[in-house]
Amino acid sequence: MILDNRGLEPPQPMMRTLEALEKMDSNGILTIFNDRRPMFLYEQLDELGFQHRTEPQHDGSFKIEIFR
């Protein structure tokens, strides 16, 4: 599943991401694109037992892959 959060003001990117994670399969991967590094989201993901990988993009945004 891919979720593009670019252009949204906080807390919308985090709220949309957490809602998408509720619908995701246990073996799924959620890929999100954010304008900024989602520091507060990382804390939530750790508490919920998710792992994540962050990759800066050429346009200054961030690609984050979230998985179990």
PDB file of N, CA, C and O in Angstrom:
ATOM      1  N   MET A   1       0.854  -1.159   0.000  1.00  0.00           N
ATOM      2  CA  MET A   1       0.000   0.000   0.000  1.00  0.00           C
ATOM      3  C   MET A   1       0.909   1.234   0.000  1.00  0.00           C
ATOM      4  O   MET A   1       1.922   1.262   0.698  1.00  0.00           O
ATOM      5  N   ILE A   2       0.548   2.238  -0.772  1.00  0.00           N
ATOM      6  CA  ILE A   2       1.313   3.479  -0.863  1.00  0.00           C
ATOM      7  C   ILE A   2       0.413   4.637  -0.451  1.00  0.00           C
ATOM      8  O   ILE A   2      -0.735   4.741  -0.884  1.00  0.00           O
ATOM      9  N   LEU A   3       0.962   5.505   0.396  1.00  0.00           N
ATOM     10  CA  LEU A   3       0.214   6.650   0.901  1.00  0.00           C
ATOM     11  C   LEU A   3       1.074   7.896   0.720  1.00  0.00           C
ATOM     12  O   LEU A   3       2.170   7.987   1.273  1.00  0.00           O
ATOM     13  N   ASP A   4       0.574   8.855  -0.055  1.00  0.00           N
ATOM     14  CA  ASP A   4       1.309  10.091  -0.310  1.00  0.00           C
ATOM     15  C   ASP A   4       0.776  11.188   0.607  1.00  0.00           C
ATOM     16  O   ASP A   4      -0.329  11.694   0.415  1.00  0.00           O
ATOM     17  N   ASN A   5       1.580  11.545   1.608  1.00  0.00           N
ATOM     18  CA  ASN A   5       1.194  12.557   2.588  1.00  0.00           C
ATOM     19  C   ASN A   5       1.815  13.922   2.295  1.00  0.00           C
ATOM     20  O   ASN A   5       1.672  14.848   3.094  1.00  0.00           O
ATOM     21  N   ARG A   6       2.497  14.055   1.171  1.00  0.00           N
ATOM     22  CA  ARG A   6       3.147  15.330   0.860  1.00  0.00           C
ATOM     23  C   ARG A   6       2.098  16.415   0.673  1.00  0.00           C
ATOM     24  O   ARG A   6       1.032  16.183   0.104  1.00  0.00           O
ATOM     25  N   GLY A   7       2.427  17.614   1.167  1.00  0.00           N
ATOM     26  CA  GLY A   7       1.518  18.742   1.046  1.00  0.00           C
ATOM     27  C   GLY A   7       0.529  18.876   2.195  1.00  0.00           C
ATOM     28  O   GLY A   7      -0.201  19.864   2.276  1.00  0.00           O
ATOM     29  N   LEU A   8       0.502  17.888   3.085  1.00  0.00           N
ATOM     30  CA  LEU A   8      -0.411  17.932   4.233  1.00  0.00           C
ATOM     31  C   LEU A   8       0.293  18.519   5.450  1.00  0.00           C
ATOM     32  O   LEU A   8       1.487  18.298   5.657  1.00  0.00           O
ATOM     33  N   GLU A   9      -0.454  19.263   6.244  1.00  0.00           N
ATOM     34  CA  GLU A   9       0.089  19.849   7.479  1.00  0.00           C
ATOM     35  C   GLU A   9      -0.099  18.873   8.636  1.00  0.00           C
ATOM     36  O   GLU A   9      -1.091  18.144   8.677  1.00  0.00           O
ATOM     37  N   PRO A  10       0.858  18.853   9.587  1.00  0.00           N
ATOM     38  CA  PRO A  10       0.694  18.022  10.776  1.00  0.00           C
ATOM     39  C   PRO A  10      -0.593  18.399  11.506  1.00  0.00           C
ATOM     40  O   PRO A  10      -0.957  19.575  11.522  1.00  0.00           O
ATOM     41  N   PRO A  11      -1.279  17.458  12.097  1.00  0.00           N
ATOM     42  CA  PRO A  11      -0.928  16.055  12.281  1.00  0.00           C
ATOM     43  C   PRO A  11      -1.510  15.126  11.210  1.00  0.00           C
ATOM     44  O   PRO A  11      -1.499  13.909  11.390  1.00  0.00           O
ATOM     45  N   GLN A  12      -2.011  15.669  10.112  1.00  0.00           N
ATOM     46  CA  GLN A  12      -2.678  14.845   9.101  1.00  0.00           C
ATOM     47  C   GLN A  12      -1.828  13.672   8.586  1.00  0.00           C
ATOM     48  O   GLN A  12      -2.352  12.562   8.486  1.00  0.00           O
ATOM     49  N   PRO A  13      -0.540  13.864   8.255  1.00  0.00           N
ATOM     50  CA  PRO A  13       0.232  12.712   7.768  1.00  0.00           C
ATOM     51  C   PRO A  13       0.281  11.559   8.768  1.00  0.00           C
ATOM     52  O   PRO A  13       0.154  10.397   8.384  1.00  0.00           O
ATOM     53  N   MET A  14       0.466  11.880  10.052  1.00  0.00           N
ATOM     54  CA  MET A  14       0.533  10.820  11.057  1.00  0.00           C
ATOM     55  C   MET A  14      -0.824  10.143  11.230  1.00  0.00           C
ATOM     56  O   MET A  14      -0.898   8.920  11.342  1.00  0.00           O
ATOM     57  N   MET A  15      -1.882  10.923  11.251  1.00  0.00           N
ATOM     58  CA  MET A  15      -3.222  10.348  11.418  1.00  0.00           C
ATOM     59  C   MET A  15      -3.564   9.432  10.239  1.00  0.00           C
ATOM     60  O   MET A  15      -4.076   8.330  10.440  1.00  0.00           O
ATOM     61  N   ARG A  16      -3.286   9.878   9.024  1.00  0.00           N
ATOM     62  CA  ARG A  16      -3.571   9.052   7.837  1.00  0.00           C
ATOM     63  C   ARG A  16      -2.748   7.765   7.860  1.00  0.00           C
ATOM     64  O   ARG A  16      -3.241   6.697   7.499  1.00  0.00           O
ATOM     65  N   THR A  17      -1.499   7.879   8.285  1.00  0.00           N
ATOM     66  CA  THR A  17      -0.621   6.704   8.331  1.00  0.00           C
ATOM     67  C   THR A  17      -1.119   5.699   9.352  1.00  0.00           C
ATOM     68  O   THR A  17      -1.191   4.507   9.052  1.00  0.00           O
ATOM     69  N   LEU A  18      -1.464   6.147  10.547  1.00  0.00           N
ATOM     70  CA  LEU A  18      -1.939   5.229  11.587  1.00  0.00           C
ATOM     71  C   LEU A  18      -3.254   4.569  11.178  1.00  0.00           C
ATOM     72  O   LEU A  18      -3.472   3.396  11.480  1.00  0.00           O
ATOM     73  N   GLU A  19      -4.134   5.308  10.494  1.00  0.00           N
ATOM     74  CA  GLU A  19      -5.381   4.714   9.999  1.00  0.00           C
ATOM     75  C   GLU A  19      -5.092   3.633   8.957  1.00  0.00           C
ATOM     76  O   GLU A  19      -5.733   2.582   8.963  1.00  0.00           O
ATOM     77  N   ALA A  20      -4.142   3.880   8.072  1.00  0.00           N
ATOM     78  CA  ALA A  20      -3.791   2.894   7.047  1.00  0.00           C
ATOM     79  C   ALA A  20      -3.185   1.645   7.676  1.00  0.00           C
ATOM     80  O   ALA A  20      -3.423   0.535   7.199  1.00  0.00           O
ATOM     81  N   LEU A  21      -2.407   1.813   8.735  1.00  0.00           N
ATOM     82  CA  LEU A  21      -1.793   0.654   9.403  1.00  0.00           C
ATOM     83  C   LEU A  21      -2.844  -0.250  10.029  1.00  0.00           C
ATOM     84  O   LEU A  21      -2.651  -1.463  10.104  1.00  0.00           O
ATOM     85  N   GLU A  22      -3.950   0.325  10.478  1.00  0.00           N
ATOM     86  CA  GLU A  22      -5.023  -0.487  11.064  1.00  0.00           C
ATOM     87  C   GLU A  22      -5.630  -1.425  10.027  1.00  0.00           C
ATOM     88  O   GLU A  22      -6.131  -2.493  10.380  1.00  0.00           O
ATOM     89  N   LYS A  23      -5.590  -1.043   8.756  1.00  0.00           N
ATOM     90  CA  LYS A  23      -6.190  -1.837   7.679  1.00  0.00           C
ATOM     91  C   LYS A  23      -5.190  -2.776   7.006  1.00  0.00           C
ATOM     92  O   LYS A  23      -5.577  -3.614   6.191  1.00  0.00           O
ATOM     93  N   MET A  24      -3.923  -2.640   7.340  1.00  0.00           N
ATOM     94  CA  MET A  24      -2.876  -3.391   6.660  1.00  0.00           C
ATOM     95  C   MET A  24      -2.779  -4.832   7.151  1.00  0.00           C
ATOM     96  O   MET A  24      -2.953  -5.100   8.340  1.00  0.00           O
ATOM     97  N   ASP A  25      -2.501  -5.755   6.235  1.00  0.00           N
ATOM     98  CA  ASP A  25      -2.252  -7.151   6.591  1.00  0.00           C
ATOM     99  C   ASP A  25      -1.012  -7.246   7.472  1.00  0.00           C
ATOM    100  O   ASP A  25      -0.152  -6.366   7.433  1.00  0.00           O
ATOM    101  N   SER A  26      -0.919  -8.297   8.257  1.00  0.00           N
ATOM    102  CA  SER A  26       0.237  -8.471   9.138  1.00  0.00           C
ATOM    103  C   SER A  26       1.534  -8.657   8.348  1.00  0.00           C
ATOM    104  O   SER A  26       2.614  -8.360   8.860  1.00  0.00           O
ATOM    105  N   ASN A  27       1.440  -9.144   7.109  1.00  0.00           N
ATOM    106  CA  ASN A  27       2.624  -9.327   6.274  1.00  0.00           C
ATOM    107  C   ASN A  27       2.830  -8.181   5.293  1.00  0.00           C
ATOM    108  O   ASN A  27       3.748  -8.224   4.474  1.00  0.00           O
ATOM    109  N   GLY A  28       1.990  -7.163   5.367  1.00  0.00           N
ATOM    110  CA  GLY A  28       2.033  -6.069   4.405  1.00  0.00           C
ATOM    111  C   GLY A  28       3.126  -5.058   4.691  1.00  0.00           C
ATOM    112  O   GLY A  28       3.734  -5.042   5.761  1.00  0.00           O
ATOM    113  N   ILE A  29       3.351  -4.221   3.701  1.00  0.00           N
ATOM    114  CA  ILE A  29       4.279  -3.104   3.831  1.00  0.00           C
ATOM    115  C   ILE A  29       3.521  -1.844   3.425  1.00  0.00           C
ATOM    116  O   ILE A  29       2.908  -1.790   2.359  1.00  0.00           O
ATOM    117  N   LEU A  30       3.571  -0.843   4.282  1.00  0.00           N
ATOM    118  CA  LEU A  30       2.983   0.456   3.969  1.00  0.00           C
ATOM    119  C   LEU A  30       4.131   1.388   3.614  1.00  0.00           C
ATOM    120  O   LEU A  30       5.057   1.570   4.405  1.00  0.00           O
ATOM    121  N   THR A  31       4.072   1.974   2.435  1.00  0.00           N
ATOM    122  CA  THR A  31       5.068   2.949   1.999  1.00  0.00           C
ATOM    123  C   THR A  31       4.408   4.316   2.017  1.00  0.00           C
ATOM    124  O   THR A  31       3.381   4.535   1.374  1.00  0.00           O
ATOM    125  N   ILE A  32       5.012   5.231   2.763  1.00  0.00           N
ATOM    126  CA  ILE A  32       4.462   6.590   2.814  1.00  0.00           C
ATOM    127  C   ILE A  32       5.509   7.581   2.302  1.00  0.00           C
ATOM    128  O   ILE A  32       6.713   7.337   2.379  1.00  0.00           O
ATOM    129  N   PHE A  33       5.020   8.691   1.783  1.00  0.00           N
ATOM    130  CA  PHE A  33       5.881   9.795   1.363  1.00  0.00           C
ATOM    131  C   PHE A  33       5.458  11.015   2.161  1.00  0.00           C
ATOM    132  O   PHE A  33       4.290  11.405   2.145  1.00  0.00           O
ATOM    133  N   ASN A  34       6.417  11.616   2.861  1.00  0.00           N
ATOM    134  CA  ASN A  34       6.157  12.788   3.707  1.00  0.00           C
ATOM    135  C   ASN A  34       7.086  13.927   3.310  1.00  0.00           C
ATOM    136  O   ASN A  34       8.183  13.698   2.800  1.00  0.00           O
ATOM    137  N   ASP A  35       6.638  15.150   3.547  1.00  0.00           N
ATOM    138  CA  ASP A  35       7.482  16.316   3.304  1.00  0.00           C
ATOM    139  C   ASP A  35       8.635  16.404   4.297  1.00  0.00           C
ATOM    140  O   ASP A  35       9.707  16.914   3.970  1.00  0.00           O
ATOM    141  N   ARG A  36       8.413  15.906   5.504  1.00  0.00           N
ATOM    142  CA  ARG A  36       9.441  15.962   6.536  1.00  0.00           C
ATOM    143  C   ARG A  36       9.601  14.597   7.195  1.00  0.00           C
ATOM    144  O   ARG A  36       8.730  13.733   7.089  1.00  0.00           O
ATOM    145  N   ARG A  37      10.714  14.424   7.866  1.00  0.00           N
ATOM    146  CA  ARG A  37      10.963  13.171   8.594  1.00  0.00           C
ATOM    147  C   ARG A  37       9.954  13.080   9.746  1.00  0.00           C
ATOM    148  O   ARG A  37       9.875  14.004  10.556  1.00  0.00           O
ATOM    149  N   PRO A  38       9.182  11.991   9.837  1.00  0.00           N
ATOM    150  CA  PRO A  38       8.092  11.896  10.828  1.00  0.00           C
ATOM    151  C   PRO A  38       8.560  11.424  12.205  1.00  0.00           C
ATOM    152  O   PRO A  38       8.297  10.289  12.601  1.00  0.00           O
ATOM    153  N   MET A  39       9.249  12.297  12.923  1.00  0.00           N
ATOM    154  CA  MET A  39       9.847  11.920  14.208  1.00  0.00           C
ATOM    155  C   MET A  39       8.827  11.392  15.221  1.00  0.00           C
ATOM    156  O   MET A  39       9.097  10.402  15.902  1.00  0.00           O
ATOM    157  N   PHE A  40       7.664  12.032  15.333  1.00  0.00           N
ATOM    158  CA  PHE A  40       6.653  11.568  16.294  1.00  0.00           C
ATOM    159  C   PHE A  40       6.024  10.253  15.854  1.00  0.00           C
ATOM    160  O   PHE A  40       5.617   9.449  16.693  1.00  0.00           O
ATOM    161  N   LEU A  41       5.942  10.029  14.557  1.00  0.00           N
ATOM    162  CA  LEU A  41       5.407   8.764  14.050  1.00  0.00           C
ATOM    163  C   LEU A  41       6.317   7.605  14.422  1.00  0.00           C
ATOM    164  O   LEU A  41       5.836   6.523  14.758  1.00  0.00           O
ATOM    165  N   TYR A  42       7.628   7.819  14.366  1.00  0.00           N
ATOM    166  CA  TYR A  42       8.560   6.738  14.714  1.00  0.00           C
ATOM    167  C   TYR A  42       8.290   6.210  16.118  1.00  0.00           C
ATOM    168  O   TYR A  42       8.322   5.001  16.343  1.00  0.00           O
ATOM    169  N   GLU A  43       8.026   7.109  17.061  1.00  0.00           N
ATOM    170  CA  GLU A  43       7.730   6.683  18.436  1.00  0.00           C
ATOM    171  C   GLU A  43       6.477   5.815  18.479  1.00  0.00           C
ATOM    172  O   GLU A  43       6.453   4.794  19.165  1.00  0.00           O
ATOM    173  N   GLN A  44       5.436   6.216  17.751  1.00  0.00           N
ATOM    174  CA  GLN A  44       4.189   5.448  17.703  1.00  0.00           C
ATOM    175  C   GLN A  44       4.433   4.069  17.075  1.00  0.00           C
ATOM    176  O   GLN A  44       3.932   3.059  17.569  1.00  0.00           O
ATOM    177  N   LEU A  45       5.197   4.039  15.997  1.00  0.00           N
ATOM    178  CA  LEU A  45       5.473   2.764  15.326  1.00  0.00           C
ATOM    179  C   LEU A  45       6.206   1.809  16.247  1.00  0.00           C
ATOM    180  O   LEU A  45       5.884   0.622  16.293  1.00  0.00           O
ATOM    181  N   ASP A  46       7.188   2.315  16.983  1.00  0.00           N
ATOM    182  CA  ASP A  46       7.926   1.476  17.927  1.00  0.00           C
ATOM    183  C   ASP A  46       6.997   0.907  18.989  1.00  0.00           C
ATOM    184  O   ASP A  46       7.085  -0.274  19.325  1.00  0.00           O
ATOM    185  N   GLU A  47       6.108   1.740  19.517  1.00  0.00           N
ATOM    186  CA  GLU A  47       5.162   1.284  20.547  1.00  0.00           C
ATOM    187  C   GLU A  47       4.200   0.231  20.009  1.00  0.00           C
ATOM    188  O   GLU A  47       3.786  -0.667  20.743  1.00  0.00           O
ATOM    189  N   LEU A  48       3.838   0.341  18.713  1.00  0.00           N
ATOM    190  CA  LEU A  48       2.895  -0.595  18.093  1.00  0.00           C
ATOM    191  C   LEU A  48       3.577  -1.843  17.537  1.00  0.00           C
ATOM    192  O   LEU A  48       2.901  -2.734  17.022  1.00  0.00           O
ATOM    193  N   GLY A  49       4.889  -1.922  17.630  1.00  0.00           N
ATOM    194  CA  GLY A  49       5.614  -3.110  17.185  1.00  0.00           C
ATOM    195  C   GLY A  49       5.948  -3.128  15.703  1.00  0.00           C
ATOM    196  O   GLY A  49       6.203  -4.194  15.143  1.00  0.00           O
ATOM    197  N   PHE A  50       5.951  -1.972  15.061  1.00  0.00           N
ATOM    198  CA  PHE A  50       6.305  -1.897  13.647  1.00  0.00           C
ATOM    199  C   PHE A  50       7.769  -1.520  13.487  1.00  0.00           C
ATOM    200  O   PHE A  50       8.345  -0.837  14.333  1.00  0.00           O
ATOM    201  N   GLN A  51       8.356  -1.971  12.400  1.00  0.00           N
ATOM    202  CA  GLN A  51       9.694  -1.563  12.006  1.00  0.00           C
ATOM    203  C   GLN A  51       9.547  -0.560  10.876  1.00  0.00           C
ATOM    204  O   GLN A  51       8.500  -0.486  10.233  1.00  0.00           O
ATOM    205  N   HIS A  52      10.590   0.206  10.638  1.00  0.00           N
ATOM    206  CA  HIS A  52      10.506   1.216   9.578  1.00  0.00           C
ATOM    207  C   HIS A  52      11.884   1.494   8.997  1.00  0.00           C
ATOM    208  O   HIS A  52      12.907   1.372   9.670  1.00  0.00           O
ATOM    209  N   ARG A  53      11.872   1.871   7.729  1.00  0.00           N
ATOM    210  CA  ARG A  53      13.066   2.288   6.997  1.00  0.00           C
ATOM    211  C   ARG A  53      12.773   3.633   6.360  1.00  0.00           C
ATOM    212  O   ARG A  53      11.723   3.810   5.741  1.00  0.00           O
ATOM    213  N   THR A  54      13.680   4.576   6.503  1.00  0.00           N
ATOM    214  CA  THR A  54      13.478   5.914   5.937  1.00  0.00           C
ATOM    215  C   THR A  54      14.546   6.191   4.895  1.00  0.00           C
ATOM    216  O   THR A  54      15.731   5.940   5.113  1.00  0.00           O
ATOM    217  N   GLU A  55      14.105   6.712   3.761  1.00  0.00           N
ATOM    218  CA  GLU A  55      15.013   7.025   2.663  1.00  0.00           C
ATOM    219  C   GLU A  55      14.728   8.442   2.162  1.00  0.00           C
ATOM    220  O   GLU A  55      13.647   8.705   1.636  1.00  0.00           O
ATOM    221  N   PRO A  56      15.701   9.365   2.324  1.00  0.00           N
ATOM    222  CA  PRO A  56      15.508  10.717   1.785  1.00  0.00           C
ATOM    223  C   PRO A  56      15.357  10.667   0.265  1.00  0.00           C
ATOM    224  O   PRO A  56      16.021   9.874  -0.402  1.00  0.00           O
ATOM    225  N   GLN A  57      14.490  11.509  -0.276  1.00  0.00           N
ATOM    226  CA  GLN A  57      14.255  11.565  -1.715  1.00  0.00           C
ATOM    227  C   GLN A  57      14.934  12.799  -2.305  1.00  0.00           C
ATOM    228  O   GLN A  57      15.257  13.743  -1.584  1.00  0.00           O
ATOM    229  N   HIS A  58      15.147  12.782  -3.612  1.00  0.00           N
ATOM    230  CA  HIS A  58      15.842  13.874  -4.292  1.00  0.00           C
ATOM    231  C   HIS A  58      15.101  15.206  -4.176  1.00  0.00           C
ATOM    232  O   HIS A  58      15.723  16.267  -4.234  1.00  0.00           O
ATOM    233  N   ASP A  59      13.780  15.158  -4.012  1.00  0.00           N
ATOM    234  CA  ASP A  59      12.998  16.400  -3.924  1.00  0.00           C
ATOM    235  C   ASP A  59      12.918  16.954  -2.502  1.00  0.00           C
ATOM    236  O   ASP A  59      12.216  17.937  -2.260  1.00  0.00           O
ATOM    237  N   GLY A  60      13.633  16.330  -1.558  1.00  0.00           N
ATOM    238  CA  GLY A  60      13.626  16.794  -0.173  1.00  0.00           C
ATOM    239  C   GLY A  60      12.604  16.099   0.704  1.00  0.00           C
ATOM    240  O   GLY A  60      12.597  16.295   1.919  1.00  0.00           O
ATOM    241  N   SER A  61      11.740  15.290   0.109  1.00  0.00           N
ATOM    242  CA  SER A  61      10.751  14.539   0.890  1.00  0.00           C
ATOM    243  C   SER A  61      11.398  13.253   1.417  1.00  0.00           C
ATOM    244  O   SER A  61      12.578  12.993   1.181  1.00  0.00           O
ATOM    245  N   PHE A  62      10.604  12.460   2.131  1.00  0.00           N
ATOM    246  CA  PHE A  62      11.095  11.212   2.712  1.00  0.00           C
ATOM    247  C   PHE A  62      10.162  10.066   2.358  1.00  0.00           C
ATOM    248  O   PHE A  62       8.939  10.198   2.412  1.00  0.00           O
ATOM    249  N   LYS A  63      10.761   8.945   1.995  1.00  0.00           N
ATOM    250  CA  LYS A  63      10.025   7.702   1.741  1.00  0.00           C
ATOM    251  C   LYS A  63      10.234   6.821   2.976  1.00  0.00           C
ATOM    252  O   LYS A  63      11.368   6.547   3.370  1.00  0.00           O
ATOM    253  N   ILE A  64       9.127   6.383   3.577  1.00  0.00           N
ATOM    254  CA  ILE A  64       9.207   5.549   4.772  1.00  0.00           C
ATOM    255  C   ILE A  64       8.467   4.248   4.506  1.00  0.00           C
ATOM    256  O   ILE A  64       7.288   4.261   4.154  1.00  0.00           O
ATOM    257  N   GLU A  65       9.150   3.135   4.673  1.00  0.00           N
ATOM    258  CA  GLU A  65       8.524   1.818   4.551  1.00  0.00           C
ATOM    259  C   GLU A  65       8.264   1.298   5.949  1.00  0.00           C
ATOM    260  O   GLU A  65       9.160   1.277   6.792  1.00  0.00           O
ATOM    261  N   ILE A  66       7.025   0.875   6.193  1.00  0.00           N
ATOM    262  CA  ILE A  66       6.605   0.418   7.516  1.00  0.00           C
ATOM    263  C   ILE A  66       6.141  -1.021   7.399  1.00  0.00           C
ATOM    264  O   ILE A  66       5.349  -1.358   6.519  1.00  0.00           O
ATOM    265  N   PHE A  67       6.641  -1.873   8.296  1.00  0.00           N
ATOM    266  CA  PHE A  67       6.333  -3.306   8.237  1.00  0.00           C
ATOM    267  C   PHE A  67       6.495  -3.909   9.616  1.00  0.00           C
ATOM    268  O   PHE A  67       7.030  -3.276  10.526  1.00  0.00           O
ATOM    269  N   ARG A  68       6.024  -5.155   9.764  1.00  0.00           N
ATOM    270  CA  ARG A  68       6.157  -5.861  11.057  1.00  0.00           C
ATOM    271  C   ARG A  68       7.463  -6.605  11.100  1.00  0.00           C
ATOM    272  O   ARG A  68       7.768  -7.261  12.096  1.00  0.00           O
TER     273      ARG A  68
END
